[in-house]
Amino acid sequence: MDMELEGRVAIVTGASRGIGRGIAGGLAREGCRLAICARGAEALEEAARELEELGAEVVSRALDLTEPHAAATLVSAAVEAFGGVDVVVNNVGGNRRKPFEETTDQDWSELFDLNVNTAFRTTRAAIPEMRKRGGGSVVFVSSIFGREAGGPGLSIYNTTKSAMISAARIMALELAPEGIRVNSVAPGSIRFPGGSWDRRVKEQPEAMEAFVEENLPLGRFGTVEEVANLVTFLASPRASLLTGTCIPVDGSQGRSLI
Ligand SMILES: NC(=O)c1ccc[n+]([C@@H]2O[C@H](COP(=O)([O-])OP(=O)(O)OC[C@H]3O[C@@H](n4cnc5c(N)ncnc54)[C@H](OP(=O)(O)O)[C@@H]3O)[C@@H](O)[C@H]2O)c1
């Protein structure tokens, strides 16, 4: 199937490793031109080179997206290099595990800033550019734990990931008349070299074997390519009737009925 993404301009945040890097690769394979960011310049440059080897034109910016003007800088870089924006993938995010009682105002505001405000600022900066193109696609990388209870210690992560899904749903309503679609994806446990699950498997192999058996019906972790396939589809005009939805990509790990 031709995904009709050839020549489209896609911004992917946090694309120097893991899921973001996988998504950027998926979009590159379909012919997108890419604007990517991460804080660490070295890994980002390596990711950019890898994307160029796939045939993509790439602009990269080493920046901390939690800084107030960073999102605008990234969007401007895409516009200066490629003349506009068609796709935004909000992938930057992280976790902070703590019992709720021990969480501080600072924990809450820092993780909200990292998981939510970075995505909102990037999207706000890109909307006028997508409007100029007559439409676009925004994808938020949430989590199955934005759709259901993740468990003790995850109050902040759970809340921020639910907030992304909730806001995306409203953005979809507001932007539908302009042809800008807004969706979120909810990955389950995704393993890649150097990622958090990879580390845990190496540190506690037996516990992780039990985790897989109890929680992952397919008997394995997900891959970044499997998340990238879904995001690439949502980014593409092939997903023209999909907006305001949240799609799990979790091999049935999630327990939500909806
Ligand atoms: N892995 C999973 O199993 C899983 C499951 C569900 C949902 N998710 C979600 O998927 C997304 C990606 O997860 P991942 O496991 O691939 O994460 P990761 O390995 O930690 O990668 C995060 C990426 O974002 C960049 N980044 C982090 N903070 C940044 C900042 N302040 N400014 C700019 N770039 C920043 C990182 O590069 P630098 O560190 O160099 O900045 C890196 O490129 C996250 O939103 C996560 O919550 C992951």
The ligand as an SDF file (V2000), in Angstrom:
LIG
                    3D

 48 52  0  0  0  0  0  0  0  0999 V2000
    9.5430    1.9120   26.1910 N   0  0  0  0  0  0  0  0  0  0  0  0
    8.3200    1.5440   26.5360 C   0  0  0  0  0  0  0  0  0  0  0  0
    8.0800    0.3780   26.8860 O   0  0  0  0  0  0  0  0  0  0  0  0
    7.1810    2.5380   26.4900 C   0  0  0  0  0  0  0  0  0  0  0  0
    5.8890    2.0700   26.7410 C   0  0  0  0  0  0  0  0  0  0  0  0
    4.8220    2.9560   26.6750 C   0  0  0  0  0  0  0  0  0  0  0  0
    5.0390    4.2840   26.3700 C   0  0  0  0  0  0  0  0  0  0  0  0
    6.3110    4.7240   26.1460 N   0  0  0  0  0  0  0  0  0  0  0  0
    6.4940    6.1400   25.8100 C   0  0  0  0  0  0  0  0  0  0  0  0
    7.1700    6.2220   24.5660 O   0  0  0  0  0  0  0  0  0  0  0  0
    7.9910    7.3950   24.5450 C   0  0  0  0  0  0  0  0  0  0  0  0
    9.4220    6.9920   24.1960 C   0  0  0  0  0  0  0  0  0  0  0  0
    9.8490    6.0140   25.1050 O   0  0  0  0  0  0  0  0  0  0  0  0
   11.3100    5.3480   25.0200 P   0  0  0  0  0  0  0  0  0  0  0  0
   11.2670    4.1500   25.9070 O   0  0  0  0  0  0  0  0  0  0  0  0
   11.7230    5.2260   23.6160 O   0  0  0  0  0  0  0  0  0  0  0  0
   12.1620    6.5030   25.7690 O   0  0  0  0  0  0  0  0  0  0  0  0
   13.7490    6.7770   25.8610 P   0  0  0  0  0  0  0  0  0  0  0  0
   14.5270    5.5690   25.5010 O   0  0  0  0  0  0  0  0  0  0  0  0
   13.9780    7.4100   27.1770 O   0  0  0  0  0  0  0  0  0  0  0  0
   13.9820    7.8790   24.7000 O   0  0  0  0  0  0  0  0  0  0  0  0
   13.4820    9.1580   24.8620 C   0  0  0  0  0  0  0  0  0  0  0  0
   13.9370   10.0260   23.7090 C   0  0  0  0  0  0  0  0  0  0  0  0
   13.5390   11.3860   24.0040 O   0  0  0  0  0  0  0  0  0  0  0  0
   14.7080   12.2170   24.1530 C   0  0  0  0  0  0  0  0  0  0  0  0
   14.4210   13.1690   25.2360 N   0  0  0  0  0  0  0  0  0  0  0  0
   14.2010   12.8880   26.5360 C   0  0  0  0  0  0  0  0  0  0  0  0
   13.9850   14.0220   27.2190 N   0  0  0  0  0  0  0  0  0  0  0  0
   14.0800   15.0410   26.3310 C   0  0  0  0  0  0  0  0  0  0  0  0
   13.9680   16.4530   26.4250 C   0  0  0  0  0  0  0  0  0  0  0  0
   13.7240   17.0500   27.6000 N   0  0  0  0  0  0  0  0  0  0  0  0
   14.1190   17.2060   25.3170 N   0  0  0  0  0  0  0  0  0  0  0  0
   14.3660   16.6080   24.1170 C   0  0  0  0  0  0  0  0  0  0  0  0
   14.4730   15.2840   23.9560 N   0  0  0  0  0  0  0  0  0  0  0  0
   14.3430   14.5080   25.0610 C   0  0  0  0  0  0  0  0  0  0  0  0
   15.8420   11.2430   24.4570 C   0  0  0  0  0  0  0  0  0  0  0  0
   17.1240   11.7490   24.1040 O   0  0  0  0  0  0  0  0  0  0  0  0
   18.0180   12.5950   25.1820 P   0  0  0  0  0  0  0  0  0  0  0  0
   18.0120   11.8200   26.4530 O   0  0  0  0  0  0  0  0  0  0  0  0
   19.3670   12.7130   24.5490 O   0  0  0  0  0  0  0  0  0  0  0  0
   17.3400   13.9070   25.3240 O   0  0  0  0  0  0  0  0  0  0  0  0
   15.4470   10.0750   23.5510 C   0  0  0  0  0  0  0  0  0  0  0  0
   15.7680   10.3690   22.2050 O   0  0  0  0  0  0  0  0  0  0  0  0
    7.8410    8.0420   25.9260 C   0  0  0  0  0  0  0  0  0  0  0  0
    6.8590    9.0400   25.8660 O   0  0  0  0  0  0  0  0  0  0  0  0
    7.3620    6.8900   26.7990 C   0  0  0  0  0  0  0  0  0  0  0  0
    6.6210    7.3160   27.9100 O   0  0  0  0  0  0  0  0  0  0  0  0
    7.3890    3.8850   26.2050 C   0  0  0  0  0  0  0  0  0  0  0  0
  1  2  1  0
  2  3  2  0
  2  4  1  0
  4  5  1  0
  4 48  2  0
  5  6  2  0
  6  7  1  0
  7  8  2  0
  8  9  1  0
  8 48  1  0
  9 10  1  0
  9 46  1  0
 10 11  1  0
 11 12  1  0
 11 44  1  0
 12 13  1  0
 13 14  1  0
 14 15  2  0
 14 16  1  0
 14 17  1  0
 17 18  1  0
 18 19  2  0
 18 20  1  0
 18 21  1  0
 21 22  1  0
 22 23  1  0
 23 24  1  0
 23 42  1  0
 24 25  1  0
 25 26  1  0
 25 36  1  0
 26 27  1  0
 26 35  1  0
 27 28  2  0
 28 29  1  0
 29 30  1  0
 29 35  2  0
 30 31  1  0
 30 32  2  0
 32 33  1  0
 33 34  2  0
 34 35  1  0
 36 37  1  0
 36 42  1  0
 37 38  1  0
 38 39  2  0
 38 40  1  0
 38 41  1  0
 42 43  1  0
 44 45  1  0
 44 46  1  0
 46 47  1  0
M  CHG  2   8   1  16  -1
M  END
$$$$
